[in-house]
Amino acid sequence: MSEENLEYIRRSFEMFQSGEEERSVREFAHPDVEFVSRFGEMDGRTYKGIGEIREYLADIAETWNSYERELEELIDAGDAVIAVLKITAVSKSTGLEVDERVALVYWLRDGRIARMVSFSRIADAMEAAKVSE
């Protein structure tokens, strides 16, 4: 992976965080994008294609009173990019407050984000991306 790919993921994340989620998905996601969510109540759900990524965004709004992501670090993982995020959220159903670090592994194809998998442990993300510590 190159510095260019790290910057690509950074720009995607920044646009997403600025409230332009729909635009970020259109501009940065491959039409066949796949996202595997392993966080909270949506544990294990796989979203395939742009339409289902929109469902993910709706699921976030439906599940959480608040859901904030802060990018802490991007890691060059060879064929992938790992984003280390701080997530703070409040569940609608339980009122449970979440404050944890997670990792999101991005794989690109044809210059766009083709696959994303979230992990509750950074070490698991590193293993999935086959990065030696």
C-alpha positions in Angstrom: 0.0 0.0 0.0 1.2 3.5 -0.6 1.0 6.8 1.1 -1.6 7.6 -1.6 -3.9 4.8 -0.4 -3.5 6.0 3.2 -4.5 9.5 2.1 -7.4 8.1 0.1 -8.8 6.4 3.2 -8.2 9.6 5.3 -10.1 11.7 2.8 -13.0 9.2 2.7 -13.2 9.2 6.5 -13.0 13.0 6.8 -15.8 13.4 4.2 -17.9 10.8 6.0 -17.3 12.5 9.3 -18.2 15.9 8.0 -21.8 14.9 7.5 -21.4 14.0 3.8 -21.9 10.3 4.4 -23.9 9.8 1.1 -21.3 11.7 -0.9 -18.4 9.8 0.7 -20.1 6.4 -0.2 -20.7 7.5 -3.8 -17.2 8.9 -4.3 -15.0 6.4 -2.5 -16.9 3.0 -2.4 -16.7 0.5 -5.1 -20.2 -0.4 -6.5 -19.7 -3.9 -5.1 -18.4 -2.8 -1.7 -18.8 -5.1 1.2 -18.8 -4.1 4.9 -18.7 -6.6 7.7 -19.8 -5.0 11.0 -18.6 -6.6 14.2 -19.6 -3.8 16.5 -22.4 -3.8 19.1 -25.9 -4.8 18.3 -25.1 -5.2 14.6 -22.5 -7.8 15.3 -21.7 -10.0 12.4 -23.9 -8.3 9.8 -22.5 -8.0 6.3 -23.6 -5.2 4.1 -23.1 -5.7 0.3 -23.3 -3.0 -2.3 -24.0 0.7 -2.0 -27.7 0.2 -1.2 -26.8 -2.0 1.8 -24.2 0.5 3.0 -27.1 3.0 3.1 -28.9 0.4 5.3 -25.9 0.3 7.6 -26.2 4.1 8.0 -29.9 3.7 8.8 -29.1 0.8 11.2 -26.7 3.1 13.1 -29.3 5.8 13.4 -31.9 3.2 14.5 -29.6 1.5 17.1 -27.7 4.4 18.7 -28.8 7.7 20.3 -25.3 9.0 19.4 -22.5 7.4 17.5 -19.2 9.2 17.1 -16.1 8.0 15.3 -12.7 9.6 15.8 -9.8 8.5 13.6 -6.7 7.9 15.7 -4.3 6.3 13.3 -4.0 4.8 9.8 -1.7 1.8 9.4 -0.2 0.7 6.1 -0.9 -3.0 6.0 0.5 -3.9 2.6 -2.6 -4.9 0.6 -4.9 -3.1 3.1 -5.2 0.0 5.3 -6.1 -0.3 8.9 -8.0 2.6 10.6 -7.8 2.7 14.3 -10.9 4.5 15.6 -12.3 5.6 18.9 -16.0 4.9 19.1 -18.3 6.6 21.6 -21.9 5.7 21.4 -25.1 5.4 23.5 -27.5 2.6 22.8 -31.2 3.5 22.2 -32.5 0.2 23.6 -30.3 -0.1 26.8 -28.8 3.4 27.4 -25.4 1.6 27.5 -22.5 3.9 26.8 -19.7 2.6 24.7 -16.2 4.1 24.7 -13.7 1.9 22.9 -11.1 1.6 20.3 -11.8 -0.5 17.3 -10.1 -1.2 14.0 -11.5 -1.1 10.5 -9.6 -2.9 7.7 -10.0 -1.5 4.2 -9.2 -3.3 1.0 -9.2 -1.4 -2.3 -10.0 -2.5 -5.8 -9.9 -0.4 -9.0 -8.9 2.5 -6.8 -12.0 2.4 -4.6 -12.9 0.9 -1.3 -14.0 -2.7 -2.0 -14.2 -4.3 1.4 -14.2 -3.2 5.0 -14.2 -5.4 8.1 -14.5 -4.0 11.6 -12.7 -5.6 14.6 -13.1 -5.0 18.3 -9.4 -5.8 18.8 -6.6 -4.1 16.8 -4.5 -7.3 16.9 -7.3 -9.1 15.1 -7.4 -6.5 12.4 -3.6 -6.8 12.0 -3.9 -10.5 11.7 -6.7 -10.2 9.1 -4.6 -7.8 7.1 -1.5 -10.0 7.7 0.6 -7.3 9.3 3.5 -8.4 11.6 3.8 -6.3 14.7 
